[in-house]
Amino acid sequence: MAQRVYNFAAGPAAMPVKVLEQIQRDMLALPGVGASVMEISHRSGAFTAIIEGAIKNIRELLSIGDDYEVLFLQGGSRLQFSMIPMNLLGSGQVADYIVTGSWGKYALDEAKKAGETNVAWDGKETNYDRLPATADLRLQPQAAYVHYTSNETIQGVQFATEPSVGDVPLVCDASSDFLSRPLNIRKYGLLYACAQKNAGPAGVTVVVIRKNLLKLSDPNLPGYLNYDTHAQANSLWNTPPTFAIYVLQLITQWLLEDCGGLPGIEVANRQKAALLYDVLDASPEFYQGHAVPEVRSQMNVTFRLPSDELTAQFVGEAKEQGLTDLKGHRSVGGIRASIYNAMPVAGVEKLRDFMVKFRDTHQGAK
């Protein structure tokens, strides 16, 4: 195609054009290296500078102190669903899970295979369109950890602040809102995110873990499944996903240099989300948002139209306008617009204008 579309896919998702252009320039040969980043040794000086730069940027963006490790792993969130209980859930202990959508349920299902779990809250009854109040949580005071998903990609619900869990380690799947807003990392025992939403291409998973939790890892665990193994080897125990880490380094540099860090990107993300939610709020008989307004996601805007026929027409006509990957997940239906960090305001404005025109054309249709 001669022109890029506006890609609203939930992941792998859009990346900053500036970063893509730099990747294009450096693809054949990194400056001063004479070879592609995909060809150089992961133990070379050139790659050492890349991975150290990526770690430095993440530490700066999230204000991470020396009492935390930043790890680059593989396997996405799916592997973390197993690694977390395998490393942190000891014999005779129970882990609390707050289930607010599909990904929280997947995490719980895997944890059950590794040890005892307690469902502190489950929003299944209303198809995960809301989040619990603190009083709703049935937390165990001696739990090994509390797991939650900060933003549910499929249902479009997002925690504005962390759940209150006392002194129990808080574990967070932040895959779909990682680096989209500031957070207080000291509230977390472990935070993890696959990169392909906001931080890079598929293939690398970022794990930020408090160092005192590393001693909980059983040395008899298989090597790759042991957090301490990766911490001791500086994420180089096996050959890491070098290209994905290189792109992550570029994107985190873009956040720092072009976006005003996390405070700046949060303002932009809120403005983008408001453009779409304003249309939903003005059109309740035509566009029905899935999430209750108080917990609507800034990353994934989910809504339904009056009929499946109109939904299919919406998706088809939007694609003709260069607005792609808007079909909602089968468990929710309707439309899902994922507006991660790299989605430009112009793309959201174009979608907003299309939504208004489509509504005005088809208002009253069944």
DRENDO-1510 file (C-alpha; in Angstrom, 1 decimal, always signed):
<recs>
REC; n; res; u; v; w
REC; 1; MET; +0.0; +0.0; +0.0 .
REC; 2; ALA; +1.1; +3.5; -0.8 .
REC; 3; GLN; -0.2; +4.8; +2.6 .
REC; 4; ARG; -0.2; +3.4; +6.1 .
REC; 5; VAL; -3.6; +2.7; +7.6 .
REC; 6; TYR; -4.7; +3.6; +11.1 .
REC; 7; ASN; -4.3; +0.2; +12.9 .
REC; 8; PHE; -6.5; -0.2; +15.9 .
REC; 9; ALA; -5.5; -3.8; +16.5 .
REC; 10; ALA; -5.3; -5.0; +20.1 .
REC; 11; GLY; -1.8; -6.5; +19.6 .
REC; 12; PRO; +0.6; -6.7; +17.9 .
REC; 13; ALA; -0.3; -3.0; +17.7 .
REC; 14; ALA; +0.8; +0.1; +16.0 .
REC; 15; MET; +4.3; +1.4; +16.6 .
REC; 16; PRO; +5.6; +5.0; +16.4 .
REC; 17; VAL; +6.4; +5.9; +12.8 .
REC; 18; LYS; +9.6; +7.6; +13.9 .
REC; 19; VAL; +10.8; +4.3; +15.4 .
REC; 20; LEU; +9.8; +2.3; +12.4 .
REC; 21; GLU; +11.8; +4.7; +10.2 .
REC; 22; GLN; +14.9; +4.3; +12.4 .
REC; 23; ILE; +14.5; +0.5; +12.2 .
REC; 24; GLN; +14.3; +0.8; +8.5 .
REC; 25; ARG; +17.5; +2.9; +8.3 .
REC; 26; ASP; +19.4; +0.6; +10.6 .
REC; 27; MET; +18.1; -2.7; +9.3 .
REC; 28; LEU; +21.0; -3.7; +7.1 .
REC; 29; ALA; +23.7; -2.4; +9.4 .
REC; 30; LEU; +23.7; -0.7; +12.8 .
REC; 31; PRO; +25.8; +2.5; +12.7 .
REC; 32; GLY; +29.4; +1.6; +13.6 .
REC; 33; VAL; +28.7; -2.1; +13.6 .
REC; 34; GLY; +28.4; -3.1; +10.0 .
REC; 35; ALA; +25.7; -5.8; +10.6 .
REC; 36; SER; +22.0; -5.9; +11.4 .
REC; 37; VAL; +20.9; -6.1; +15.0 .
REC; 38; MET; +19.5; -9.5; +14.1 .
REC; 39; GLU; +22.9; -10.7; +13.2 .
REC; 40; ILE; +25.1; -9.6; +16.1 .
REC; 41; SER; +25.9; -11.6; +19.2 .
REC; 42; HIS; +23.8; -11.1; +22.2 .
REC; 43; ARG; +27.1; -10.9; +24.2 .
REC; 44; SER; +28.7; -8.3; +21.9 .
REC; 45; GLY; +29.5; -4.8; +23.0 .
REC; 46; ALA; +26.9; -3.4; +20.6 .
REC; 47; PHE; +24.1; -5.5; +22.0 .
REC; 48; THR; +25.2; -4.9; +25.6 .
REC; 49; ALA; +24.8; -1.2; +24.9 .
REC; 50; ILE; +21.3; -1.8; +23.6 .
REC; 51; ILE; +20.0; -4.0; +26.4 .
REC; 52; GLU; +21.6; -1.7; +29.1 .
REC; 53; GLY; +20.0; +1.3; +27.3 .
REC; 54; ALA; +16.6; -0.4; +27.4 .
REC; 55; ILE; +16.8; -1.2; +31.1 .
REC; 56; LYS; +18.0; +2.3; +31.8 .
REC; 57; ASN; +15.0; +3.8; +30.0 .
REC; 58; ILE; +12.5; +1.6; +31.8 .
REC; 59; ARG; +14.1; +2.5; +35.1 .
REC; 60; GLU; +13.9; +6.2; +34.3 .
REC; 61; LEU; +10.3; +6.1; +33.0 .
REC; 62; LEU; +9.0; +4.1; +36.0 .
REC; 63; SER; +11.4; +5.6; +38.6 .
REC; 64; ILE; +12.6; +2.1; +39.5 .
REC; 65; GLY; +15.2; +1.9; +42.3 .
REC; 66; ASP; +18.0; -0.5; +42.8 .
REC; 67; ASP; +15.8; -2.8; +44.9 .
REC; 68; TYR; +14.1; -4.0; +41.8 .
REC; 69; GLU; +15.3; -6.1; +38.9 .
REC; 70; VAL; +14.2; -5.4; +35.3 .
REC; 71; LEU; +14.2; -8.7; +33.3 .
REC; 72; PHE; +13.6; -9.4; +29.6 .
REC; 73; LEU; +11.9; -12.8; +29.1 .
REC; 74; GLN; +10.0; -14.6; +26.4 .
REC; 75; GLY; +6.7; -16.5; +26.3 .
REC; 76; GLY; +4.5; -13.5; +26.7 .
REC; 77; SER; +2.0; -13.2; +29.6 .
REC; 78; ARG; +1.0; -16.8; +29.1 .
REC; 79; LEU; +4.4; -18.0; +30.5 .
REC; 80; GLN; +4.2; -15.5; +33.3 .
REC; 81; PHE; +0.8; -17.0; +34.3 .
REC; 82; SER; +2.8; -20.1; +35.2 .
REC; 83; MET; +6.1; -18.6; +36.3 .
REC; 84; ILE; +4.5; -16.4; +39.0 .
REC; 85; PRO; +3.0; -19.2; +41.1 .
REC; 86; MET; +5.9; -21.5; +40.4 .
REC; 87; ASN; +8.3; -18.9; +41.9 .
REC; 88; LEU; +6.2; -17.1; +44.5 .
REC; 89; LEU; +3.6; -19.6; +45.7 .
REC; 90; GLY; +5.1; -21.8; +48.4 .
REC; 91; SER; +3.8; -25.1; +49.7 .
REC; 92; GLY; +0.8; -24.5; +52.0 .
REC; 93; GLN; +0.3; -21.0; +50.8 .
REC; 94; VAL; -2.6; -19.4; +48.9 .
REC; 95; ALA; -2.5; -16.8; +46.1 .
REC; 96; ASP; -5.4; -14.3; +45.7 .
REC; 97; TYR; -6.7; -13.6; +42.2 .
REC; 98; ILE; -8.9; -10.6; +41.2 .
REC; 99; VAL; -10.6; -11.7; +38.0 .
REC; 100; THR; -11.8; -8.7; +36.0 .
REC; 101; GLY; -11.8; -10.1; +32.5 .
REC; 102; SER; -10.5; -12.8; +30.1 .
REC; 103; TRP; -6.8; -12.4; +30.9 .
REC; 104; GLY; -7.3; -12.4; +34.6 .
REC; 105; LYS; -9.2; -15.7; +34.2 .
REC; 106; TYR; -6.5; -17.2; +32.1 .
REC; 107; ALA; -3.9; -16.2; +34.8 .
REC; 108; LEU; -6.1; -17.9; +37.4 .
REC; 109; ASP; -6.5; -21.1; +35.4 .
REC; 110; GLU; -2.7; -21.5; +35.1 .
REC; 111; ALA; -2.1; -20.7; +38.7 .
REC; 112; LYS; -4.5; -23.5; +39.8 .
REC; 113; LYS; -2.1; -26.0; +38.2 .
REC; 114; ALA; +0.8; -24.8; +40.4 .
REC; 115; GLY; -0.8; -24.4; +43.8 .
REC; 116; GLU; -3.7; -23.2; +45.9 .
REC; 117; THR; -5.7; -20.1; +44.8 .
REC; 118; ASN; -8.4; -17.9; +46.2 .
REC; 119; VAL; -10.8; -15.9; +43.9 .
REC; 120; ALA; -10.9; -12.6; +45.7 .
REC; 121; TRP; -13.4; -11.3; +43.2 .
REC; 122; ASP; -14.9; -12.3; +39.8 .
REC; 123; GLY; -16.9; -10.1; +37.5 .
REC; 124; LYS; -18.2; -12.9; +35.4 .
REC; 125; GLU; -21.8; -12.3; +36.4 .
REC; 126; THR; -21.9; -9.0; +34.4 .
REC; 127; ASN; -19.5; -10.2; +31.7 .
REC; 128; TYR; -16.7; -8.2; +33.2 .
REC; 129; ASP; -18.1; -4.7; +32.6 .
REC; 130; ARG; -17.0; -3.3; +36.0 .
REC; 131; LEU; -14.3; -3.5; +38.7 .
REC; 132; PRO; -14.6; -4.3; +42.4 .
REC; 133; ALA; -14.7; -1.8; +45.2 .
REC; 134; THR; -12.2; -2.4; +48.0 .
REC; 135; ALA; -15.0; -3.7; +50.2 .
REC; 136; ASP; -15.9; -6.3; +47.6 .
REC; 137; LEU; -12.5; -8.0; +47.7 .
REC; 138; ARG; -12.2; -11.2; +49.7 .
REC; 139; LEU; -8.5; -11.1; +50.3 .
REC; 140; GLN; -6.5; -13.6; +52.4 .
REC; 141; PRO; -4.3; -11.7; +54.9 .
REC; 142; GLN; -1.6; -14.3; +54.7 .
REC; 143; ALA; -1.7; -14.7; +50.9 .
REC; 144; ALA; +1.5; -15.3; +49.0 .
REC; 145; TYR; +0.6; -12.5; +46.6 .
REC; 146; VAL; -2.4; -10.8; +45.0 .
REC; 147; HIS; -2.7; -10.9; +41.2 .
REC; 148; TYR; -4.7; -8.5; +39.1 .
REC; 149; THR; -4.8; -7.3; +35.5 .
REC; 150; SER; -4.5; -3.5; +35.3 .
REC; 151; ASN; -6.3; -3.2; +32.0 .
REC; 152; GLU; -8.4; -5.9; +30.4 .
REC; 153; THR; -7.8; -5.7; +26.6 .
REC; 154; ILE; -10.9; -7.6; +25.6 .
REC; 155; GLN; -13.5; -6.1; +27.9 .
REC; 156; GLY; -12.1; -2.6; +28.0 .
REC; 157; VAL; -12.0; -2.0; +31.8 .
REC; 158; GLN; -9.0; -0.4; +33.6 .
REC; 159; PHE; -8.0; +0.2; +37.2 .
REC; 160; ALA; -7.4; +3.9; +37.8 .
REC; 161; THR; -5.4; +3.0; +40.9 .
REC; 162; GLU; -3.9; -0.2; +42.4 .
REC; 163; PRO; -6.1; -2.4; +44.6 .
REC; 164; SER; -5.3; -2.0; +48.3 .
REC; 165; VAL; -3.7; -5.2; +49.5 .
REC; 166; GLY; -1.8; -4.2; +52.6 .
REC; 167; ASP; +1.6; -5.8; +53.0 .
REC; 168; VAL; +0.9; -8.7; +50.6 .
REC; 169; PRO; +3.0; -8.5; +47.4 .
REC; 170; LEU; +1.0; -7.1; +44.6 .
REC; 171; VAL; +1.5; -8.8; +41.2 .
REC; 172; CYS; +0.2; -7.1; +38.1 .
REC; 173; ASP; -0.3; -8.1; +34.5 .
REC; 174; ALA; +0.2; -4.6; +32.9 .
REC; 175; SER; +0.5; -5.9; +29.3 .
REC; 176; SER; -2.0; -3.6; +27.7 .
REC; 177; ASP; -1.3; -0.3; +29.6 .
REC; 178; PHE; +2.4; -0.7; +30.3 .
REC; 179; LEU; +4.2; +2.7; +30.0 .
REC; 180; SER; +0.9; +4.5; +29.2 .
REC; 181; ARG; +0.8; +6.4; +32.4 .
REC; 182; PRO; +2.8; +7.0; +35.6 .
REC; 183; LEU; +2.6; +4.5; +38.5 .
REC; 184; ASN; +4.2; +4.0; +41.9 .
REC; 185; ILE; +6.4; +0.9; +41.3 .
REC; 186; ARG; +7.0; +0.6; +45.0 .
REC; 187; LYS; +3.4; -0.6; +45.4 .
REC; 188; TYR; +4.3; -3.7; +43.4 .
REC; 189; GLY; +6.1; -6.9; +44.2 .
REC; 190; LEU; +6.1; -7.9; +40.5 .
REC; 191; LEU; +4.8; -6.2; +37.4 .
REC; 192; TYR; +5.0; -7.8; +34.0 .
REC; 193; ALA; +4.0; -6.9; +30.4 .
REC; 194; CYS; +4.3; -8.4; +27.0 .
REC; 195; ALA; +5.7; -5.7; +24.7 .
REC; 196; GLN; +3.4; -5.8; +21.7 .
REC; 197; LYS; +0.8; -3.3; +22.9 .
REC; 198; ASN; +2.8; -0.3; +23.9 .
REC; 199; ALA; +6.5; -1.2; +24.1 .
REC; 200; GLY; +7.6; -3.0; +21.0 .
REC; 201; PRO; +7.0; -6.0; +18.8 .
REC; 202; ALA; +5.9; -9.5; +20.0 .
REC; 203; GLY; +8.6; -11.6; +21.4 .
REC; 204; VAL; +9.8; -9.9; +24.6 .
REC; 205; THR; +8.2; -9.7; +28.0 .
REC; 206; VAL; +9.3; -7.2; +30.6 .
REC; 207; VAL; +9.3; -8.3; +34.2 .
REC; 208; VAL; +10.0; -5.8; +37.0 .
REC; 209; ILE; +10.4; -7.8; +40.3 .
REC; 210; ARG; +11.4; -6.7; +43.8 .
REC; 211; LYS; +14.7; -8.3; +44.6 .
REC; 212; ASN; +13.6; -9.7; +47.9 .
REC; 213; LEU; +11.1; -11.9; +46.1 .
REC; 214; LEU; +13.9; -13.6; +44.0 .
REC; 215; LYS; +14.9; -15.6; +47.1 .
REC; 216; LEU; +11.5; -17.3; +46.9 .
REC; 217; SER; +12.4; -19.1; +43.6 .
REC; 218; ASP; +13.1; -22.8; +44.2 .
REC; 219; PRO; +16.5; -23.6; +42.9 .
REC; 220; ASN; +15.1; -26.9; +41.7 .
REC; 221; LEU; +12.8; -25.2; +39.2 .
REC; 222; PRO; +13.8; -25.7; +35.5 .
REC; 223; GLY; +16.3; -23.0; +34.7 .
REC; 224; TYR; +14.2; -20.9; +32.4 .
REC; 225; LEU; +11.3; -20.9; +34.8 .
REC; 226; ASN; +13.3; -19.4; +37.6 .
REC; 227; TYR; +13.3; -15.6; +38.0 .
REC; 228; ASP; +16.6; -15.7; +39.9 .
REC; 229; THR; +18.3; -17.5; +37.1 .
REC; 230; HIS; +17.5; -14.6; +34.7 .
REC; 231; ALA; +18.4; -12.0; +37.3 .
REC; 232; GLN; +21.8; -13.5; +37.9 .
REC; 233; ALA; +22.5; -13.7; +34.2 .
REC; 234; ASN; +21.3; -10.2; +33.4 .
REC; 235; SER; +18.5; -11.6; +31.1 .
REC; 236; LEU; +21.2; -13.4; +29.0 .
REC; 237; TRP; +20.8; -16.9; +30.5 .
REC; 238; ASN; +19.6; -17.9; +27.0 .
REC; 239; THR; +19.8; -16.0; +23.8 .
REC; 240; PRO; +17.3; -13.2; +24.3 .
REC; 241; PRO; +15.0; -11.8; +21.6 .
REC; 242; THR; +17.6; -9.3; +20.5 .
REC; 243; PHE; +15.5; -7.5; +17.8 .
REC; 244; ALA; +12.5; -7.0; +20.1 .
REC; 245; ILE; +14.7; -5.6; +22.8 .
REC; 246; TYR; +16.4; -3.3; +20.3 .
REC; 247; VAL; +12.9; -2.0; +19.3 .
REC; 248; LEU; +11.9; -1.6; +22.9 .
REC; 249; GLN; +14.9; +0.5; +23.5 .
REC; 250; LEU; +14.0; +2.8; +20.6 .
REC; 251; ILE; +10.3; +3.1; +21.8 .
REC; 252; THR; +11.3; +3.9; +25.4 .
REC; 253; GLN; +13.7; +6.5; +24.1 .
REC; 254; TRP; +10.8; +8.0; +22.0 .
REC; 255; LEU; +8.7; +8.1; +25.1 .
REC; 256; LEU; +11.4; +10.0; +26.9 .
REC; 257; GLU; +12.5; +12.4; +24.2 .
REC; 258; ASP; +9.3; +13.0; +22.2 .
REC; 259; CYS; +6.4; +12.4; +24.5 .
REC; 260; GLY; +7.3; +14.0; +27.8 .
REC; 261; GLY; +7.8; +10.7; +29.6 .
REC; 262; LEU; +4.8; +8.9; +31.2 .
REC; 263; PRO; +3.1; +12.1; +32.4 .
REC; 264; GLY; +3.1; +13.4; +28.9 .
REC; 265; ILE; +1.9; +10.3; +27.2 .
REC; 266; GLU; -0.9; +9.9; +29.8 .
REC; 267; VAL; -2.3; +13.3; +28.9 .
REC; 268; ALA; -2.3; +12.4; +25.2 .
REC; 269; ASN; -3.9; +9.0; +25.9 .
REC; 270; ARG; -6.7; +10.6; +28.0 .
REC; 271; GLN; -7.4; +13.1; +25.2 .
REC; 272; LYS; -7.6; +10.4; +22.6 .
REC; 273; ALA; -9.9; +8.2; +24.7 .
REC; 274; ALA; -12.2; +11.2; +25.4 .
REC; 275; LEU; -12.7; +11.7; +21.7 .
REC; 276; LEU; -14.3; +8.3; +21.3 .
REC; 277; TYR; -16.1; +8.2; +24.7 .
REC; 278; ASP; -17.7; +11.5; +24.0 .
REC; 279; VAL; -19.4; +9.9; +20.9 .
REC; 280; LEU; -20.6; +7.0; +22.9 .
REC; 281; ASP; -22.0; +9.2; +25.6 .
REC; 282; ALA; -23.8; +11.3; +23.0 .
REC; 283; SER; -25.2; +8.3; +21.3 .
REC; 284; PRO; -26.5; +5.8; +23.9 .
REC; 285; GLU; -29.2; +4.4; +21.7 .
REC; 286; PHE; -26.8; +3.6; +18.9 .
REC; 287; TYR; -23.4; +3.0; +20.5 .
REC; 288; GLN; -23.5; +1.0; +23.7 .
REC; 289; GLY; -20.3; +0.9; +25.7 .
REC; 290; HIS; -19.4; -2.4; +27.2 .
REC; 291; ALA; -17.7; -1.0; +30.4 .
REC; 292; VAL; -19.5; +1.1; +32.9 .
REC; 293; PRO; -18.3; +4.7; +32.6 .
REC; 294; GLU; -16.3; +4.8; +35.9 .
REC; 295; VAL; -13.9; +2.1; +34.8 .
REC; 296; ARG; -13.6; +2.6; +31.1 .
REC; 297; SER; -10.2; +1.8; +29.6 .
REC; 298; GLN; -7.9; +4.5; +28.1 .
REC; 299; MET; -6.4; +1.9; +25.9 .
REC; 300; ASN; -9.2; -0.3; +24.6 .
REC; 301; VAL; -12.6; +1.3; +23.7 .
REC; 302; THR; -15.3; -1.3; +23.5 .
REC; 303; PHE; -18.8; -0.8; +22.3 .
REC; 304; ARG; -21.7; -2.4; +20.4 .
REC; 305; LEU; -24.0; -1.3; +17.7 .
REC; 306; PRO; -27.8; -2.1; +17.4 .
REC; 307; SER; -27.3; -5.2; +15.3 .
REC; 308; ASP; -24.7; -7.7; +14.0 .
REC; 309; GLU; -25.4; -6.5; +10.5 .
REC; 310; LEU; -24.6; -2.9; +11.3 .
REC; 311; THR; -21.5; -4.0; +13.2 .
REC; 312; ALA; -20.2; -5.9; +10.1 .
REC; 313; GLN; -21.1; -2.9; +7.9 .
REC; 314; PHE; -19.2; -0.6; +10.3 .
REC; 315; VAL; -16.1; -2.7; +10.2 .
REC; 316; GLY; -16.2; -3.0; +6.4 .
REC; 317; GLU; -16.8; +0.7; +5.7 .
REC; 318; ALA; -14.1; +1.7; +8.3 .
REC; 319; LYS; -11.6; -0.4; +6.6 .
REC; 320; GLU; -12.3; +1.3; +3.3 .
REC; 321; GLN; -11.5; +4.5; +5.1 .
REC; 322; GLY; -8.1; +3.2; +6.3 .
REC; 323; LEU; -9.4; +2.4; +9.8 .
REC; 324; THR; -8.5; -1.3; +10.4 .
REC; 325; ASP; -8.8; -4.1; +13.0 .
REC; 326; LEU; -11.9; -2.7; +14.7 .
REC; 327; LYS; -13.8; -6.0; +15.2 .
REC; 328; GLY; -14.4; -6.8; +18.9 .
REC; 329; HIS; -13.5; -10.0; +20.6 .
REC; 330; ARG; -16.0; -12.8; +20.2 .
REC; 331; SER; -16.7; -12.9; +23.9 .
REC; 332; VAL; -17.9; -9.2; +23.9 .
REC; 333; GLY; -18.8; -8.6; +20.3 .
REC; 334; GLY; -19.2; -5.2; +18.7 .
REC; 335; ILE; -16.2; -3.0; +18.2 .
REC; 336; ARG; -12.9; -2.6; +19.9 .
REC; 337; ALA; -10.7; +0.4; +19.2 .
REC; 338; SER; -7.2; -0.1; +20.7 .
REC; 339; ILE; -5.6; +3.3; +21.0 .
REC; 340; TYR; -2.2; +2.6; +22.5 .
REC; 341; ASN; +0.6; +5.1; +22.9 .
REC; 342; ALA; +1.6; +5.0; +19.2 .
REC; 343; MET; -1.8; +5.7; +17.8 .
REC; 344; PRO; -1.7; +9.3; +16.7 .
REC; 345; VAL; -4.5; +11.8; +17.5 .
REC; 346; ALA; -5.2; +12.1; +13.8 .
REC; 347; GLY; -6.2; +8.5; +13.7 .
REC; 348; VAL; -8.5; +8.8; +16.6 .
REC; 349; GLU; -10.1; +11.9; +15.2 .
REC; 350; LYS; -10.7; +10.1; +11.9 .
REC; 351; LEU; -12.4; +7.3; +13.7 .
REC; 352; ARG; -14.4; +9.7; +15.8 .
REC; 353; ASP; -15.6; +11.5; +12.6 .
REC; 354; PHE; -16.4; +8.1; +11.0 .
REC; 355; MET; -18.4; +7.1; +14.0 .
REC; 356; VAL; -20.5; +10.3; +14.0 .
REC; 357; LYS; -21.2; +10.0; +10.2 .
REC; 358; PHE; -22.1; +6.3; +10.5 .
REC; 359; ARG; -24.4; +7.0; +13.4 .
REC; 360; ASP; -26.2; +9.8; +11.6 .
REC; 361; THR; -26.6; +7.7; +8.5 .
REC; 362; HIS; -28.0; +4.6; +10.3 .
REC; 363; GLN; -29.7; +6.0; +13.3 .
REC; 364; GLY; -32.9; +4.0; +13.9 .
REC; 365; ALA; -31.8; +1.0; +11.9 .
REC; 366; LYS; -32.2; -2.4; +13.5 .
</recs>
